[in-house]
């Protein structure tokens, strides 16, 4: 592929609800730009950007892919992101390196939750954006409705550029709102001028008015002229659009049909015309040597630096680190320094990825997106620079996964292979986490939702040939006591030669500190138990606390006091006193009104206002205690509640179905609380076998 300078590059991320047509839009653009001779279809599994086996099997995007579309003398790096919320990490990575966004909306489905989330993401990263309305060849599609809904939500920034022309249910042309002229498509895909149809004139006036209002909003002079009824010239409008689309204060709305590849020509022209090249965007890091702010600003004359925004690990093609060049010009065989790992590496060849096909390039200029192959050190969100000028860029904040399942190897002996395969998956996907919960003897897999975990399991099987099964996770209960017990235990064993003798009198009561398993004290007087046996008694208590006598869960909050006992000068030993203490502990614990404690999470649920009643009702059913509500941005409420961990299982799916996908939640461990008696009984019955093993 040719080398492109910074001013001839556009980095555009496609965002939108799942199924709104992002991937088929890429197909249509690539086809129009002459990259392909026929358009692939998502349903046929043959699109450029959905190349992963999981994507072709499931018929939706799972990974972000980069498709460089050359239009005239400009290279448009299109970042096609997944629309489903389980794969939001992929979209977050792409948005962090994009210079502009196209929010894709289906004209048939209209504004959906994913549309709003896409808009919020653009606001967070201050990205200029356009809205592209797809499916205009479908009869039920309503462009006007989409424009009206957008204006209602986002005000006068929304500027419709085009209007569809439909005849006999067919999408035959469009009206350019700025020029107030119509164009119709010919058989060969080119357009011819035509008159604006009578039935479109009312809509044209509405859209023209919206466009003029958006332009008027951009300066006081324009506002004054607009109120005085003056017309703006076409040049003035175009100039205002160029400046204000680039800074995000005007959002153009375009439309077309992906399947017919109509409306793509104007879209590509407008991307080049209105969306900013990297040189118009700022980019800063920190110089690790001087601690001063480094303004990279995609300046090709500054020292080389790049940011790793995504990693691909493929068993067949190896590891690729996808980078955005933030300053300087990268060339083949350059040496780059990774300050995070304190490693210098020769980068070898430079690539540009088109889907999963790497294409070699001689150099990558500031602002361009490319790939480095087989580098050992870089991980996603690392910065690369020269050792003389080490630069660190702010790491992208990626969503935290809260849905988790327990996973087990189906075939014994596969554990190591699974662990290595998961490391590779986690290198690619920062929203996937494998955690070893040794306390409960389980391994947990965290993801953004059930589908995310399901895809991970499928990738393990298809890519790495290891099979795991997902199960409901075990909950980390604890055991404690509520009353005081005074017990005595004498351990006596006589068998030829030395016998065993240990005798303890102890009290057990709540210590009041659930953070610590036990507190051990001794108040023995007169040497009834010699000092040298105190550590053995404490060791017996310590071991007993690992698995309690009620349901074999760890014990917390017990105060054990050794106050008396006796010993035998010959038969007593540390072993005997440890055993006596263990038995005394078991007896005392069961007499001191033992209970099971369950872990409680502090939960935050963020939902639109209208769903708060449903959410609170559902939390009550889950034994949650709502502690309060705080209004947040965009008409959302944050509900704060305490909820038992066992009630969080499956919450992600239920929350999405209750809120149409617009609700999000997060939680962290808060404390332990006594579990209700019915839950205690179930747990004790379920773990009777484990308690029996302790007794053996």
C-alpha positions as CSV (number, residue, x, y, z in Angstrom):
1,X,0.0,0.0,0.0
2,X,1.2,3.6,-0.7
3,X,2.5,5.8,2.1
4,X,0.1,8.6,3.1
5,X,1.0,11.9,4.8
6,X,-0.8,13.1,7.9
7,X,-3.1,15.5,6.0
8,X,-4.3,12.7,3.7
9,X,-5.4,10.4,6.5
10,X,-8.9,10.1,8.1
11,X,-9.4,7.7,11.1
12,X,-13.1,7.1,11.4
13,X,-14.8,4.7,13.8
14,X,-18.2,3.2,13.0
15,X,-20.4,3.0,16.1
16,X,-24.0,2.0,16.6
17,X,-26.5,-0.5,17.9
18,X,-25.9,-4.2,17.0
19,X,-27.5,-5.0,13.6
20,X,-27.7,-1.4,12.4
21,X,-25.5,-2.1,9.4
22,X,-21.9,-1.1,10.2
23,X,-20.2,-4.1,8.6
24,X,-22.3,-4.0,5.5
25,X,-21.6,-0.2,5.2
26,X,-17.9,-1.1,5.2
27,X,-18.6,-3.6,2.4
28,X,-20.4,-1.0,0.3
29,X,-17.6,1.6,0.8
30,X,-14.9,-0.9,-0.1
31,X,-16.8,-1.9,-3.2
32,X,-17.3,1.6,-4.3
33,X,-13.6,2.4,-3.7
34,X,-12.7,-0.5,-6.0
35,X,-11.2,-2.7,-3.3
36,X,-13.5,-5.6,-4.1
37,X,-15.3,-6.7,-7.2
38,X,-18.5,-7.8,-5.3
39,X,-20.0,-7.0,-2.0
40,X,-19.8,-9.6,0.8
41,X,-22.8,-10.2,3.0
42,X,-22.9,-10.7,6.8
43,X,-25.4,-13.5,6.3
44,X,-23.0,-15.3,3.9
45,X,-20.1,-14.9,6.3
46,X,-17.9,-13.4,3.6
47,X,-17.4,-9.7,4.6
48,X,-13.9,-8.1,4.8
49,X,-14.2,-7.0,8.4
50,X,-16.0,-10.0,10.0
51,X,-13.3,-12.6,9.3
52,X,-13.1,-14.4,12.7
53,X,-14.7,-17.9,12.7
54,X,-16.9,-16.8,15.7
55,X,-18.1,-13.8,13.7
56,X,-19.0,-15.8,10.6
57,X,-20.7,-18.5,12.7
58,X,-22.8,-16.0,14.8
59,X,-23.3,-13.4,12.0
60,X,-22.3,-10.4,14.0
61,X,-19.1,-8.5,14.8
62,X,-17.1,-9.5,17.8
63,X,-13.8,-7.8,17.2
64,X,-12.9,-4.3,15.9
65,X,-11.3,-4.5,12.4
66,X,-9.4,-1.9,10.4
67,X,-10.3,-1.4,6.8
68,X,-8.2,1.2,5.0
69,X,-10.4,2.6,2.1
70,X,-8.5,4.8,-0.4
71,X,-10.7,7.6,-1.8
72,X,-9.0,9.9,-4.3
73,X,-5.7,10.8,-2.7
74,X,-6.9,10.2,0.9
75,X,-6.7,7.0,3.0
76,X,-9.7,6.5,5.3
77,X,-8.9,4.1,8.1
78,X,-12.4,2.7,8.9
79,X,-12.6,1.0,12.3
80,X,-15.6,-1.3,12.3
81,X,-16.6,-2.0,15.9
82,X,-19.1,-4.5,17.4
83,X,-22.5,-3.1,18.4
84,X,-23.4,-5.7,21.0
85,X,-22.7,-4.5,24.6
86,X,-20.8,-7.7,25.5
87,X,-18.0,-6.5,23.2
88,X,-17.9,-2.9,24.3
89,X,-14.2,-3.1,25.1
90,X,-13.4,-3.4,21.4
91,X,-15.4,-0.2,20.7
92,X,-13.6,1.6,23.5
93,X,-10.2,0.7,22.1
94,X,-11.2,1.9,18.6
95,X,-12.7,5.2,19.8
96,X,-9.5,6.0,21.7
97,X,-7.5,6.2,18.4
98,X,-10.3,7.5,16.1
99,X,-10.3,11.2,15.0
100,X,-14.0,11.1,14.1
101,X,-17.0,8.8,14.2
102,X,-19.9,7.8,12.1
103,X,-22.9,6.7,14.1
104,X,-24.8,4.2,12.1
105,X,-28.6,4.1,12.6
106,X,-31.1,1.7,10.8
107,X,-33.8,3.8,9.2
108,X,-36.2,0.9,9.9
109,X,-35.3,0.4,13.6
110,X,-34.7,4.1,14.4
111,X,-32.8,5.3,17.4
112,X,-31.9,2.4,19.7
113,X,-30.0,2.1,23.0
114,X,-26.7,1.5,21.1
115,X,-27.2,4.8,19.2
116,X,-27.3,6.7,22.5
117,X,-24.3,4.8,23.9
118,X,-22.4,5.6,20.7
119,X,-23.2,9.3,21.1
120,X,-22.1,9.2,24.8
121,X,-18.8,7.6,23.8
122,X,-18.2,10.4,21.2
123,X,-19.0,13.0,23.8
124,X,-16.5,11.4,26.2
125,X,-13.7,11.5,23.7
126,X,-14.8,14.8,22.1
127,X,-15.1,13.2,18.7
128,X,-16.6,15.0,15.7
129,X,-19.3,12.8,14.2
130,X,-21.7,12.2,11.4
131,X,-24.9,10.1,11.5
132,X,-25.5,7.7,8.6
133,X,-29.0,6.3,8.2
134,X,-29.0,2.9,6.5
135,X,-31.8,0.6,5.2
136,X,-33.3,3.4,3.0
137,X,-34.3,0.8,0.4
138,X,-36.7,-0.8,3.0
139,X,-40.3,0.5,2.7
140,X,-40.8,1.0,6.5
141,X,-37.6,3.1,6.8
142,X,-38.3,6.7,8.0
143,X,-35.4,9.1,7.6
144,X,-37.5,12.0,8.8
145,X,-38.4,10.2,12.0
146,X,-34.7,9.5,12.7
147,X,-33.8,13.2,12.1
148,X,-36.7,14.4,14.4
149,X,-35.7,12.0,17.1
150,X,-32.0,13.1,16.9
151,X,-33.1,16.7,17.1
152,X,-35.3,16.1,20.1
153,X,-32.4,14.4,21.9
154,X,-29.4,16.5,20.8
155,X,-30.9,19.8,19.7
156,X,-29.9,22.1,16.9
157,X,-26.5,20.5,16.3
158,X,-28.3,18.0,14.1
159,X,-28.0,19.0,10.4
160,X,-29.6,16.8,7.7
161,X,-27.5,17.0,4.5
162,X,-29.7,14.8,2.3
163,X,-33.3,13.6,1.9
164,X,-34.3,10.3,0.3
165,X,-36.3,10.2,-2.9
166,X,-38.7,7.2,-3.1
167,X,-41.0,6.2,-5.9
168,X,-43.3,3.1,-5.9
169,X,-41.5,1.9,-2.7
170,X,-38.1,2.1,-4.4
171,X,-35.2,4.2,-3.2
172,X,-34.3,6.0,-6.4
173,X,-32.4,9.2,-5.5
174,X,-31.7,11.9,-3.0
175,X,-32.1,15.6,-2.5
176,X,-29.1,17.7,-1.5
177,X,-30.5,19.9,1.2
178,X,-27.7,22.5,0.9
179,X,-28.0,22.9,-2.9
180,X,-31.8,22.2,-2.9
181,X,-31.2,20.0,-5.9
182,X,-32.2,16.4,-6.5
183,X,-30.2,13.5,-8.1
184,X,-31.3,10.1,-9.3
185,X,-29.3,7.0,-9.7
186,X,-28.8,5.5,-13.1
187,X,-28.3,1.8,-13.9
188,X,-24.5,2.1,-13.8
189,X,-24.6,3.6,-10.3
190,X,-23.8,7.1,-11.4
191,X,-26.3,10.0,-10.8
192,X,-28.1,12.4,-13.0
193,X,-29.6,15.8,-11.9
194,X,-33.4,15.9,-11.6
195,X,-36.1,18.2,-10.2
196,X,-37.1,18.0,-6.5
197,X,-40.3,16.0,-6.4
198,X,-43.4,17.9,-5.2
199,X,-43.9,15.5,-2.3
200,X,-40.4,16.1,-1.0
201,X,-40.7,19.9,-0.9
202,X,-42.3,20.1,2.6
203,X,-39.6,17.8,4.0
204,X,-36.9,19.7,2.2
205,X,-38.1,22.9,3.8
206,X,-38.0,21.3,7.3
207,X,-34.5,19.9,6.7
208,X,-33.2,23.1,5.1
209,X,-34.5,25.0,8.1
210,X,-32.7,22.6,10.5
211,X,-29.5,22.9,8.5
212,X,-29.7,26.8,8.5
213,X,-30.4,26.8,12.2
214,X,-27.4,24.6,12.8
215,X,-25.2,27.0,10.8
216,X,-26.7,30.1,12.5
217,X,-25.8,28.6,15.9
218,X,-22.1,28.7,15.0
219,X,-21.5,32.5,15.3
220,X,-23.3,35.6,16.6
221,X,-23.0,37.3,13.2
222,X,-24.7,34.3,11.5
223,X,-27.4,34.2,14.2
224,X,-28.2,37.9,13.7
225,X,-28.4,37.5,9.9
226,X,-30.6,34.4,10.3
227,X,-33.0,36.3,12.6
228,X,-33.1,39.2,10.1
229,X,-34.3,36.7,7.5
230,X,-31.1,36.8,5.4
231,X,-30.0,33.9,3.3
232,X,-26.5,32.4,3.6
233,X,-24.6,31.8,0.4
234,X,-23.6,28.2,-0.4
235,X,-19.9,29.1,0.2
236,X,-20.6,30.5,3.6
237,X,-22.6,27.4,4.6
238,X,-19.8,25.1,3.4
239,X,-17.2,27.1,5.2
240,X,-19.2,27.1,8.5
241,X,-19.8,23.3,8.1
242,X,-16.1,22.6,7.5
243,X,-15.1,24.4,10.8
244,X,-18.1,23.3,12.9
245,X,-18.4,19.6,11.9
246,X,-14.7,19.3,12.7
247,X,-15.2,20.7,16.2
248,X,-18.3,18.7,16.8
249,X,-20.8,21.6,17.1
250,X,-22.6,20.5,13.9
251,X,-23.5,16.8,13.3
252,X,-24.5,16.1,9.7
253,X,-27.0,13.4,9.0
254,X,-26.6,11.4,5.7
255,X,-28.4,8.3,4.4
256,X,-28.3,5.5,2.0
257,X,-28.7,1.8,1.3
258,X,-25.8,-0.6,2.1
259,X,-27.2,-3.4,0.0
260,X,-27.6,-1.3,-3.1
261,X,-24.3,0.7,-2.4
262,X,-26.3,3.9,-2.7
263,X,-25.4,7.0,-0.7
264,X,-21.8,5.8,-0.2
265,X,-20.3,8.2,-2.7
266,X,-21.6,11.3,-0.9
267,X,-20.6,9.7,2.4
268,X,-17.0,9.2,1.3
269,X,-16.8,12.6,-0.2
270,X,-18.1,14.2,2.9
271,X,-15.8,12.2,5.2
272,X,-12.8,13.6,3.3
273,X,-14.4,17.1,3.1
274,X,-15.7,17.6,6.6
275,X,-14.1,15.2,9.1
276,X,-10.7,16.2,10.4
277,X,-7.3,14.7,9.6
278,X,-5.1,13.8,12.6
279,X,-3.1,17.0,12.1
280,X,-6.2,19.0,13.2
281,X,-6.5,17.0,16.4
282,X,-4.4,17.3,19.6
283,X,-2.5,14.5,21.3
284,X,-0.4,14.8,24.4
285,X,1.7,12.4,26.6
286,X,4.3,12.7,29.3
287,X,8.0,12.6,28.8
288,X,9.1,9.9,31.3
289,X,12.6,11.5,31.7
290,X,11.6,15.1,32.4
291,X,8.0,14.5,33.6
292,X,6.9,17.4,31.3
293,X,3.9,17.3,29.1
294,X,4.8,16.2,25.5
295,X,2.6,17.6,22.8
296,X,2.8,15.0,20.0
297,X,-0.1,16.4,18.0
298,X,0.5,14.0,15.2
299,X,3.5,16.1,14.1
300,X,5.7,14.2,11.6
301,X,8.7,16.4,12.5
302,X,8.8,15.4,16.1
303,X,10.6,12.3,17.6
304,X,8.9,9.0,16.9
305,X,6.2,7.8,19.3
306,X,3.2,5.4,19.0
307,X,0.4,4.0,21.1
308,X,-0.6,0.3,21.1
309,X,-4.4,0.3,21.0
310,X,-5.2,-3.3,20.2
311,X,-3.5,-6.7,20.1
312,X,-4.3,-9.7,17.8
313,X,-3.0,-13.1,18.8
314,X,-3.6,-15.7,16.2
315,X,-2.3,-19.3,16.4
316,X,-1.6,-19.2,12.6
317,X,-0.4,-15.6,11.8
318,X,1.2,-14.8,15.2
319,X,0.9,-11.7,17.3
320,X,0.2,-8.2,15.9
321,X,0.4,-5.0,17.9
322,X,-2.0,-2.5,16.3
323,X,-0.6,1.0,16.7
324,X,-1.4,4.6,16.0
325,X,1.6,6.8,15.2
326,X,1.3,9.8,17.5
327,X,4.4,11.7,16.3
328,X,7.3,11.3,13.8
329,X,7.5,8.8,10.9
330,X,8.0,5.1,11.6
331,X,10.2,3.2,9.2
332,X,11.1,-0.4,8.6
333,X,13.7,-1.7,11.1
334,X,13.4,1.3,13.5
335,X,14.2,0.5,17.1
336,X,11.4,1.5,19.6
337,X,11.5,1.7,23.4
338,X,8.8,0.4,25.7
339,X,9.2,2.4,28.9
340,X,6.6,0.3,30.8
341,X,8.7,-2.9,30.3
342,X,12.1,-1.1,30.0
343,X,12.8,-2.9,26.7
344,X,14.1,-1.8,23.3
345,X,12.9,-3.8,20.3
346,X,13.6,-3.7,16.6
347,X,10.3,-3.5,14.8
348,X,11.2,-5.2,11.6
349,X,8.5,-4.7,8.9
350,X,5.6,-2.3,9.1
351,X,2.1,-3.4,8.1
352,X,-1.3,-2.0,7.4
353,X,-4.1,-4.5,8.2
354,X,-7.1,-4.8,6.0
355,X,-9.4,-7.1,8.0
356,X,-7.0,-9.9,8.8
357,X,-4.8,-9.4,5.7
358,X,-1.5,-7.7,6.5
359,X,0.0,-5.5,3.7
360,X,3.6,-4.3,4.0
361,X,4.3,-0.6,3.9
362,X,7.7,1.3,3.9
363,X,6.7,3.9,6.5
364,X,3.8,5.1,8.6
365,X,3.4,8.8,9.1
366,X,2.1,10.5,12.2
367,X,-1.7,9.9,12.6
368,X,-1.7,6.7,10.6
369,X,-2.9,3.3,12.0
370,X,-0.7,0.3,11.3
371,X,0.5,-3.0,12.8
372,X,3.8,-4.3,14.1
373,X,4.4,-8.1,14.0
374,X,5.7,-10.5,16.6
375,X,7.0,-7.9,19.1
376,X,7.4,-9.6,22.5
377,X,7.0,-6.8,24.9
378,X,4.0,-4.5,23.9
379,X,0.6,-5.1,25.4
380,X,-2.6,-3.2,24.6
381,X,-2.4,0.4,26.0
382,X,1.4,0.5,26.1
383,X,3.3,3.4,24.6
384,X,6.3,3.1,22.2
385,X,8.9,5.8,21.6
386,X,12.7,6.3,21.3
387,X,14.9,5.7,24.3
388,X,16.2,9.3,24.1
389,X,12.7,10.7,24.2
390,X,10.6,8.2,26.2
391,X,6.9,9.1,26.0
392,X,3.9,7.7,28.0
393,X,0.4,8.2,26.7
394,X,-2.7,7.9,28.9
395,X,-4.0,4.4,28.8
396,X,-7.5,3.9,27.5
397,X,-10.0,3.2,30.2
398,X,-11.7,-0.1,29.4
399,X,-14.9,-1.3,31.0
400,X,-14.6,-3.6,34.0
401,X,-16.2,-7.1,33.6
402,X,-18.7,-8.0,36.4
403,X,-20.3,-11.2,35.0
404,X,-18.5,-14.3,36.0
405,X,-18.8,-18.1,35.8
406,X,-16.8,-20.9,37.2
407,X,-14.8,-22.8,34.6
408,X,-13.4,-26.4,34.6
409,X,-11.4,-28.4,32.2
410,X,-13.5,-31.1,30.5
411,X,-10.4,-33.3,30.0
412,X,-8.2,-33.9,32.9
413,X,-4.6,-32.7,32.3
414,X,-5.7,-29.8,30.1
415,X,-5.3,-27.2,32.9
416,X,-1.9,-25.9,31.7
417,X,-3.0,-25.6,28.1
418,X,-6.2,-23.8,29.1
419,X,-4.2,-21.4,31.3
420,X,-1.9,-20.6,28.3
421,X,-4.8,-20.2,25.9
422,X,-6.6,-17.9,28.3
423,X,-3.5,-15.7,28.6
424,X,-3.6,-15.2,24.8
425,X,-7.3,-14.4,24.8
426,X,-6.8,-11.9,27.6
427,X,-3.9,-10.3,25.7
428,X,-6.4,-9.7,22.9
429,X,-9.4,-8.8,25.1
430,X,-8.9,-6.6,28.1
431,X,-12.5,-7.2,29.3
432,X,-11.9,-10.9,29.8
433,X,-10.3,-12.0,33.1
434,X,-9.4,-15.4,34.5
435,X,-9.1,-15.4,38.3
436,X,-7.9,-18.3,40.5
437,X,-10.2,-18.3,43.6
438,X,-8.0,-20.7,45.7
439,X,-10.0,-20.1,48.9
440,X,-13.1,-21.7,47.3
441,X,-11.2,-24.1,45.1
442,X,-12.5,-22.7,41.8
443,X,-11.3,-20.8,38.8
444,X,-13.5,-18.0,37.6
445,X,-13.9,-16.4,34.2
446,X,-15.1,-12.8,34.1
447,X,-16.6,-11.1,31.1
448,X,-19.0,-8.3,30.0
449,X,-22.0,-10.7,29.7
450,X,-23.0,-14.3,29.2
451,X,-22.5,-14.1,25.4
452,X,-19.0,-12.8,25.9
453,X,-18.1,-15.8,28.1
454,X,-19.8,-18.2,25.7
455,X,-17.7,-16.8,22.8
456,X,-14.5,-17.1,24.9
457,X,-15.2,-20.8,25.5
458,X,-15.9,-21.3,21.8
459,X,-12.6,-19.6,20.9
460,X,-10.7,-21.9,23.4
461,X,-12.2,-24.9,21.6
462,X,-11.8,-23.8,18.0
463,X,-8.5,-22.0,18.2
464,X,-6.6,-23.7,20.9
465,X,-8.3,-27.1,20.9
466,X,-9.1,-27.1,24.7
467,X,-12.5,-27.6,26.1
468,X,-13.9,-26.0,29.3
469,X,-17.4,-26.1,30.8
470,X,-18.9,-23.1,32.6
471,X,-20.8,-23.7,35.9
472,X,-22.5,-21.6,38.5
473,X,-19.8,-20.2,40.8
474,X,-19.5,-21.2,44.4
475,X,-20.2,-18.5,47.0
476,X,-17.6,-17.8,49.6
477,X,-19.6,-18.2,52.8
478,X,-18.0,-17.9,56.2
479,X,-18.8,-19.4,59.6
480,X,-18.9,-17.6,63.0
481,X,-20.5,-17.8,66.5
482,X,-22.9,-15.6,68.3
483,X,-22.7,-16.8,71.9
484,X,-20.0,-17.8,74.4
485,X,-19.2,-21.5,75.1
486,X,-17.0,-23.0,77.9
487,X,-15.6,-26.4,77.0
488,X,-13.1,-28.9,78.1
489,X,-11.4,-31.6,76.1
490,X,-9.0,-34.3,77.2
491,X,-7.1,-36.1,74.5
492,X,-5.7,-39.4,75.9
493,X,-4.2,-42.3,74.0
494,X,-2.3,-45.2,75.4
495,X,-0.4,-47.6,73.2
496,X,2.7,-49.4,74.1
497,X,5.5,-47.0,75.1
498,X,4.8,-43.3,75.2
499,X,1.1,-42.4,75.2
500,X,-0.5,-39.1,74.1
501,X,-2.0,-36.7,76.7
502,X,-3.3,-33.2,76.2
503,X,-6.0,-31.6,78.3
504,X,-7.5,-28.1,77.7
505,X,-10.2,-25.9,79.2
506,X,-11.2,-23.1,76.8
507,X,-13.9,-20.5,76.2
508,X,-15.0,-19.5,72.7
509,X,-16.9,-16.3,72.0
510,X,-17.4,-13.7,69.2
511,X,-14.3,-11.5,68.8
512,X,-16.2,-8.7,67.1
513,X,-13.7,-8.6,64.2
514,X,-14.9,-10.4,61.1
515,X,-11.7,-9.5,59.2
516,X,-9.7,-11.9,61.3
517,X,-10.3,-15.7,61.6
518,X,-9.5,-15.8,65.3
519,X,-7.9,-14.1,68.3
520,X,-6.1,-16.4,70.7
521,X,-5.4,-15.6,74.4
522,X,-4.3,-17.6,77.4
523,X,-4.9,-16.9,81.1
524,X,-3.4,-20.1,82.5
525,X,-2.1,-19.8,86.1
526,X,0.1,-22.0,88.1
527,X,1.6,-23.9,85.0
528,X,-1.5,-26.1,84.6
529,X,-0.5,-26.1,80.9
530,X,3.2,-25.4,80.4
531,X,4.1,-22.4,78.2
532,X,5.8,-24.5,75.6
533,X,2.4,-26.0,74.6
534,X,0.7,-22.7,74.0
535,X,1.8,-22.4,70.4
536,X,0.5,-26.0,69.8
537,X,-2.9,-25.0,71.1
538,X,-2.9,-21.9,68.9
539,X,-1.9,-24.1,65.9
540,X,-4.9,-26.3,66.6
541,X,-7.2,-23.3,66.6
542,X,-5.6,-21.9,63.4
543,X,-6.0,-25.2,61.5
544,X,-9.6,-25.5,62.7
545,X,-10.5,-22.1,61.3
546,X,-9.6,-23.1,57.8
547,X,-12.7,-25.3,57.5
548,X,-15.4,-24.8,60.1
549,X,-17.4,-27.6,61.7
550,X,-20.8,-26.4,60.3
551,X,-20.4,-26.5,56.5
552,X,-16.6,-26.6,56.1
553,X,-16.3,-22.9,55.2
554,X,-13.5,-20.7,56.7
555,X,-14.2,-19.4,60.2
556,X,-14.0,-15.7,61.2
557,X,-14.6,-13.6,64.3
558,X,-13.8,-16.1,67.0
559,X,-12.0,-15.3,70.3
560,X,-10.5,-18.5,71.9
561,X,-9.1,-18.3,75.5
562,X,-7.2,-21.1,77.1
563,X,-7.7,-20.7,80.8
564,X,-6.9,-24.1,82.3
565,X,-6.0,-27.7,81.6
566,X,-3.5,-30.4,82.7
567,X,-0.5,-32.2,81.3
568,X,1.5,-35.4,81.8
569,X,5.3,-35.1,82.2
570,X,5.9,-38.1,79.9
571,X,2.9,-38.5,77.6
572,X,2.2,-34.8,76.8
573,X,3.4,-33.5,73.4
574,X,2.7,-30.6,71.1
575,X,0.8,-33.0,68.8
576,X,-1.5,-34.0,71.7
577,X,-2.3,-30.4,72.7
578,X,-2.9,-29.5,69.1
579,X,-5.4,-32.3,68.8
580,X,-7.1,-31.4,72.1
581,X,-7.4,-27.8,70.9
582,X,-8.9,-28.9,67.6
583,X,-11.5,-31.1,69.3
584,X,-12.3,-28.4,71.9
585,X,-12.8,-25.9,69.1
586,X,-15.2,-28.1,67.3
587,X,-17.2,-28.8,70.5
588,X,-17.2,-25.1,71.6
589,X,-18.0,-23.8,68.2
590,X,-21.1,-26.0,67.8
591,X,-22.3,-25.0,71.3
592,X,-21.8,-21.3,70.8
593,X,-24.8,-20.8,68.4
594,X,-22.9,-21.1,65.1
595,X,-24.2,-19.2,62.0
596,X,-23.2,-18.9,58.3
597,X,-22.3,-15.5,57.0
598,X,-22.7,-14.6,53.3
599,X,-20.8,-12.0,51.3
600,X,-22.6,-8.7,50.6
601,X,-21.8,-6.5,47.6
602,X,-22.2,-2.8,47.4
603,X,-24.0,-2.4,44.1
604,X,-24.5,0.6,41.8
605,X,-27.0,0.4,39.0
606,X,-27.3,3.3,36.4
607,X,-30.5,3.3,34.5
608,X,-32.8,5.8,32.7
609,X,-35.3,7.5,35.0
610,X,-38.3,5.5,33.7
611,X,-36.8,2.2,34.8
612,X,-36.1,3.0,38.5
613,X,-39.3,1.5,39.8
614,X,-38.7,-1.8,38.0
615,X,-35.1,-2.0,39.2
616,X,-35.9,-1.3,42.8
617,X,-38.7,-3.9,42.7
618,X,-36.3,-6.5,41.3
619,X,-33.6,-5.7,43.8
620,X,-36.1,-6.3,46.7
621,X,-36.9,-9.7,45.2
622,X,-33.2,-10.4,45.2
623,X,-32.9,-9.6,49.0
624,X,-31.3,-6.3,48.1
625,X,-31.5,-3.2,50.3
626,X,-31.8,0.1,48.4
627,X,-29.8,2.7,50.2
628,X,-30.4,5.7,47.9
629,X,-30.6,7.2,44.5
630,X,-28.5,9.9,42.8
631,X,-29.4,11.7,39.5
632,X,-26.6,11.5,36.9
633,X,-26.2,12.9,33.4
634,X,-28.7,12.6,30.5
635,X,-31.7,11.7,32.6
636,X,-30.2,8.7,34.3
637,X,-30.4,7.6,37.9
638,X,-27.8,5.8,40.0
639,X,-29.4,3.4,42.4
640,X,-27.1,2.3,45.3
641,X,-28.0,-0.9,47.1
642,X,-26.5,-3.7,49.3
643,X,-27.1,-7.1,47.8
644,X,-25.9,-10.7,48.6
645,X,-23.4,-12.0,46.1
646,X,-25.5,-15.1,45.5
647,X,-28.3,-12.9,44.2
648,X,-26.0,-11.3,41.6
649,X,-25.8,-14.4,39.5
650,X,-27.5,-13.8,36.2
651,X,-28.1,-10.1,37.0
652,X,-26.5,-8.8,33.9
653,X,-29.0,-10.6,31.6
654,X,-32.0,-9.6,33.7
655,X,-30.9,-5.9,33.9
656,X,-30.5,-5.7,30.1
657,X,-33.9,-7.3,29.5
658,X,-35.6,-4.9,32.0
659,X,-33.9,-1.8,30.5
660,X,-33.7,-2.7,26.8
661,X,-29.9,-2.8,27.2
662,X,-29.6,0.7,28.6
663,X,-28.8,-0.2,32.2
664,X,-25.3,-0.8,33.5
665,X,-24.1,-1.9,36.9
666,X,-20.9,-2.3,39.0
667,X,-20.2,-3.7,42.4
668,X,-17.5,-4.3,45.0
669,X,-17.2,-6.4,48.1
670,X,-18.7,-4.7,51.2
671,X,-18.8,-7.0,54.1
672,X,-20.2,-10.3,55.6
673,X,-23.7,-10.6,57.1
674,X,-25.6,-13.4,58.6
675,X,-27.5,-15.4,56.0
676,X,-31.2,-16.1,56.4
677,X,-32.0,-19.4,58.0
678,X,-33.4,-21.1,54.9
679,X,-30.3,-20.3,53.0
680,X,-28.1,-21.6,55.8
681,X,-30.0,-24.8,56.0
682,X,-29.6,-25.4,52.2
683,X,-25.9,-24.7,52.4
684,X,-25.4,-27.0,55.4
685,X,-27.3,-29.8,53.7
686,X,-25.4,-29.3,50.4
687,X,-22.0,-29.5,52.2
688,X,-22.7,-32.3,54.7
689,X,-20.3,-34.6,52.7
690,X,-17.4,-32.1,53.2
691,X,-18.0,-31.9,56.9
692,X,-18.0,-35.7,57.2
693,X,-14.6,-35.7,55.5
694,X,-13.3,-33.3,58.2
695,X,-14.4,-35.8,60.9
696,X,-12.6,-38.7,59.4
